[in-house]
């Protein structure tokens, strides 16, 4: 998977609402489920602090 949520995540929830696949799980730092992620990059574009990055 080429997309991940970095340690900079502040758990604001923007990506949760934006993900069309429901691939993001809540936590102190959110996580992306690679089995559900289609790599559409909606979360990357939605994150207000740039904590979701492409590798």
C-alpha positions as CSV (number, residue, x, y, z in Angstrom):
1,X,0.0,0.0,0.0
2,X,1.4,3.4,-1.0
3,X,-0.7,5.5,1.5
4,X,-0.1,5.7,5.2
5,X,-1.1,8.0,8.1
6,X,2.0,9.5,9.8
7,X,2.7,10.2,13.5
8,X,1.6,13.8,12.8
9,X,-2.1,12.6,12.9
10,X,-4.2,14.6,15.4
11,X,-7.2,12.2,15.0
12,X,-9.5,15.0,13.7
13,X,-11.7,12.6,11.8
14,X,-11.7,14.4,8.5
15,X,-10.4,11.3,6.7
16,X,-13.0,9.0,8.3
17,X,-15.8,11.0,6.8
18,X,-14.1,11.3,3.4
19,X,-13.0,7.7,2.8
20,X,-15.5,6.0,0.4
21,X,-14.2,2.6,1.3
22,X,-14.5,2.9,5.1
23,X,-10.8,1.9,5.3
24,X,-9.8,4.2,8.1
25,X,-9.9,3.1,11.7
26,X,-10.1,5.4,14.7
27,X,-7.4,5.5,17.4
28,X,-4.9,7.9,19.0
29,X,-3.4,7.9,15.5
30,X,-5.8,6.7,12.8
31,X,-4.8,3.7,10.6
32,X,-5.6,2.6,7.1
33,X,-6.8,-1.0,6.5
34,X,-4.9,-2.1,3.4
35,X,-7.5,-4.7,2.6
36,X,-10.2,-2.1,2.2
37,X,-8.1,0.8,0.8
38,X,-8.5,1.4,-3.0
39,X,-5.8,4.0,-2.9
40,X,-8.2,6.7,-4.3
41,X,-6.2,9.3,-2.3
42,X,-9.3,11.1,-1.1
43,X,-7.9,10.9,2.5
44,X,-4.6,12.5,1.3
45,X,-6.5,15.4,-0.2
46,X,-8.8,15.8,2.8
47,X,-6.3,15.8,5.6
48,X,-6.0,19.4,6.9
49,X,-2.5,19.0,8.3
50,X,-0.9,16.7,5.6
51,X,-0.6,13.7,8.0
52,X,-1.6,11.2,5.3
53,X,1.2,10.6,2.9
54,X,2.0,8.7,-0.3
55,X,5.1,6.6,-0.2
